[in-house]
Amino acid sequence: MSITTISGIRIAGISCTVPEPSGSIDDFVNTFGQKTVENIQSETGVRRWHTATYETCTSDLCHTATVRLLKDLSWEPVSVGLLVLVTRGSDYGVPSTSCILQNRLGLPKSCAAMDVSHGGAGYIYGLWIISSLMKAGGIKRALLLAGDVIRKNVSSRDKRTALLFGDAGTATALECSDDSAPMTIFLGSDGSGKTNIQIPAGGHRLRCNAETSIVKECEDGNFRSDDHLRIDPNRFHDFALAEVEPAIGKVLDRHGWTKESVDAFLFHQAGKNILDALRLQMELPDNKVPSSLENFGNTSSASIPLTMSQCMGALRGKPHQLIMAGFGSGYSWGTCAITVGPVVMPETIILATQDVPKVELPGE
């Protein structure tokens, strides 16, 4: 796509929620061995993560984050005209989870709601979609929800994924503001990489069944089923280094910024080895590349707002010039030059297991 510059929209607040149960690399010493676990931790930068319970869905995490954010912003639910949910983990096959959240949050029936299926690039795709629709439709306030409970699709015997991913849900509030600085967004995709980050089963091409759930030893020596997430780390690494820097260059040029004028580069938290490679490739100082990997892991579409919440508390007080770069399954990628702050940004919420609501199935 061509580069898009959107004016008159600002981020008013960001809120994040993670599940209560946590895991750590120590849990896998008996499975993979101490040396292997230490090597993986050195590559990924992950020491611990949060794992959703069987009953907890992405919608529960995003709902909790949104309720807190609306309260802290003093926004009445009736004032929200658009809700976009970015996730790869819907509550049901049908209906859209965004419609369920519209009802759970008490948003008006006039609120448009839509799901977007994306991973690491999803937050940037979501920003583009929601900002464009706000401008086109004259919508004053909107909510971008992004998250996943990806560990439900991770094999505990696959060292490429078991020690990398964590679960989280986020809410970003956007509103029209005449004096807000413009944002510039560039998006791209390359479906030739579709098998390098993939859950083979679960769609209509290969429906989940008894056979897809059988865990087998794979060519890479890991054990997983077709219901599990699989990654080719080397090809994904090459993809990220080939596409992310040029995409960032495009938005910097269009936006009139230099690397030196940017306060922070917020990358999708794909893994320490990839973030380090991107930082070295772009010759960025350490202090301009914040990371939430150590305590939360790779949280898919939630990783950029979660990193802001964890590492950039200064956004609460004053504006910062940010470059956001998401990249992941598809392949897909997106970059955004945006000024953020001051924003409402509560501390990350821990959703206790007993607080996960029982939600009725459609038709009950």
N, C-alpha and C positions, 0 to 999 in steps of 0.2 A: 504494500500500500504506500501511498505518498505520505509524507510527514504532515501531521495535523497540529495546528496551534489553536487552542481553545482559550478564550478569555472570559472573565466574569464568573468563574467558579472557584471556590476555595474549600480546602479541607478544614472543617470546623472542629473535628474531634476524632480520636482513635481509641478504641477499647479492645482488649484482648482477654480471652479466657482459655485456660488449659485444664485438662482433667486432673483430679486429685492423685490417682495412682502414678508413681514414677518408676522408671527402670534405669539401670545403669550398666555400663560395660562389664562390671563385675559379675552380672547375672549370667554371662556367656562364657566365663572361663572354663567351666566344665564341658561346654559344648564344643568350643573351638580351640581351647588351650590358651594359656597365659600369653605366650609370645605372639600368637596370631591376633589376639584381642588388642594387645598393646600396639601392634603395627597398624591395625585398622583405626584405632583411636588417633594415632599420629596422623593418618591420612585424612580422616573425616573431621577431626577436631571435636567430636561428640563424646561427652562423658556420661550424660544422663538425658532422659527424655520423659515426657508424660504420655501415658497410654490410656485411652478411653476404655471404660468397661464395656461389656457386651451390650448393655442397654443404651449406652450413650452414643448419640449421633452428632454429626457436624452441626445440625440444626440446634441441638441443645447448647453447644458451646457458643454458637453465634447469637442465639437468643439471649443468653445470659450477658454477653458482651454488649448487645444492643440495648437491653433494658437499663443497664448501668449508664451507658453513654447518653441515652435520651434523658435520663434523670439529671446527669451532671450538666448537660447542655440546657436544661429547662425547656426542652422541645416537647410539645404535645404531639402524641402519635398522629393526630388528625392532620398535622401540618406536613406530613411526609407524603410526597406524591409519586415516589419511585423506589423500588427495592430491587437490587440486583444481587444474586447469590452466586459466587464463584466456588465451585466444588466439583470433585470427581465422585463424591459419595452422597447420593441422594437418599432420602428416607425410604422412598418406595420407587418402584418402576414408574408408576403414575399415582398421584399427580406431581407436578413440580413442587419441589421443597420450598421454593420462594413463596408460592401461594399459601402453603401451610404456615410459614413464618408471618406472612401478612396478617393472618387471622390470630396467631398466637400473640403477636405484638400489639394487637388492637389498632392496626393501621386502617385507614378508611378504605371502603370498597372502591373508591376512585383511584387508589394507589396501584399503579402498574407494577407487576412482579414478574421476574424472569430468572431462569437458571442459566448459568454459563459453565460449560464443562471444560475446565482447564486446570493445569497443575502449576508448575513454577512460574510460568508467564502470566498466570491468571489475574494477578492483582493489577498489572498494567493494562491488560485487555479490559478488565472491569472498569478501571478509571476512564479509559477511552469511551467505552459504551455508555457509562452512566453520565459522563460530562456531555457527550454528544447529544444524548436524549434530553438532558436537562435544557440545553440550549435550543434544541429543535422544538421541544414541547412547552417551553416556558415554565418548567418545573422549578420551584423555589428551593425545595429541600429534598434530599435523597439519601438513601443508605446503601453502601457497598459492603456486603458481607462476604468474607473469604475465609475458607478453612477446609480442613479434611481430618478424618480419623483414619489415616492411611495405614496405621499399624494393623488394622483389621485385615489388610491384604498383604501383610508381610509374613514370610515364612521364618520361623524362629531358627531354622537350620540353614538359612541363606546369609552368609556373612557379608554379602554385598548390600543387603537391605536391613537386616535385623538390628544392626548397630548404628544405623544412620537416621531413621525416620522417627518423628514425634507427631503427636496430635495437638491441634489447636484450632480455635475459631476466633475471628476478628470482626469488628464493625468499624467502618469509616463513615462519618457523617459529612456530606457535602452540601453547600448552599450557594445560592447566587450572591455575588458581592461585586458591585461595580468597581471597587477600588482594589480588587485582588489582582495579583500578577498573573499573566497568562501561563499556561502550561503547554509544552510541546511533546507530542507522543509519536513514536515510530513503532510499527508492529511488523512482524514477519513470520513466515512459516515454511517448513520444508517437510512434507509428508514422507519423503524417502527414509526418514529416520524413525518411522512409526514402530518398528519392532525393537528398537534399542531401549525404549522405556515403555513397558507394556504389561497390562494384565490381560492375558489372552482370552479368558472366559468372562462371561457376564453380559455380553451384548448379543445381538441377534446373529452375528457371524458365528459365534461359538457360545451357546447357552450353557450355563452352569448345570452340571449333572453329576452323577456318581463318579463318572470317569474323570472329569476335570478336577475333582477334589483329591485325587490320588497323588500323594507326594512321591516324587521319583528323584533319583540322582540325575543331575543334568550335566551337560558337556563341560561346564565350568567347575564341576565338583561339588556344587551346592545342591541342597535338597529343597524342592518346592513343587507345587502343583500348578495347573493352568489357572487356578483361582488366585494365585499369588502374583505380586509385582515382581517383574524381572528387569534388570538393568545391565547394559553393557557399559561399564564405567569408562573404558578407554575411548570408545566412540563418542560417548556423551561429553567427555572431557574435550575431545577434538572439536566437536560441534560448538561448545561454549566458547572456546578460544577463537574459532573462526568467525562467529557471528556477533558476539556481544560488543567487542571494541568498535567495529565499524558502525554498529547501530547507535552506540553512545556518541560516536563522532558526528553522526547525522543530526542528532538533537542538539548537541552543543553548537554546531555550526548554525543551525536554523535559529536557535534561541539567542545567539550572540554571547554565549558564555565560553570561557576557557576552562580547562581542567583545574587551573589554579584558583579560579573564582568560585568553584563549587565547594560547599562546606562539607559534604559527605556523599559517598557513593554507596547506595543501598542495593546490594546484590541479593538475588534469591540465594538462600542459604543451602546451596547444593552440596557443599562439603568443603573442608578447609583446603584440600589440595587444589580445587578449582578456584576458590577465592584467591588463594595465594598466587596462582598462575595468572589470573586476570589482573591482580594488583601489580605484579611484576611486568606483565605485558604492557600495561598502561602507565607504568612508572608512577604509581600512586603511593603516598606515604601511608604507613600503617594506621595512623590516627584518623584517616579519612575513609576507612573501610570497616565500619562496625560489624560485629557478628554476634548472633545469639545462639550459635551452634552448640557451644559447650553444654548448656543447660537444657536446651529444647530440641536439638537435632534439626533435621530438615523437615519443616512443617508445611511443605507444598505451597499453595497459594497464600497461606497465612504468614509466610516467613518475612516478607518485607515490612508489613505493619507491625508484626511482633518485634522485629529488630528495632524499629523506631521506638516502640514502647519501652523496650528493655535498655536501649543504649543511648537514646537521644532525649533525655529528660529536658534538655534546654529548649526543645521545641515548644514547651509550655509557655515560655517567656518571650521569645522573640523569633522573627523570621529567619529561616535558613534556606539557602539555595541547595537543592538536592538533585542528584541524578539517581533514578530508580531503574534497575535493570532486572527483568525477570526472564527466565528461560527454562524450558523443560519439555515435557512429553509432547509429541506431535511430529517432528520437532516444532516448537513455537518459541518466539521470543518477542520482547517488547522493552522499549526504553522510554523514559519520561524525564524531562527537565521541568522541575516544579519548585516553587517557593512555598514552604510550609511553615506555619507558625505566625502568631501564637495559637496553640490548639489546646482544647480540653483533652487530657490524656490520663485517665485514672490508672492506678497500679494494676498490673495483670491480675486477673481474678482466677482463683482456684475453685473449680466447680466440684464440690464434695459429692461423693457418690449418692448420698441420701437425698441430695437436692435435685437430682435428675428427675424431671417430671415424668409421670406416666402419661403418654400421649395415646389417645384412642386411635385405633386403625380406622381408615376411611370406611364408612358404612356402619360402624358400631353405634 
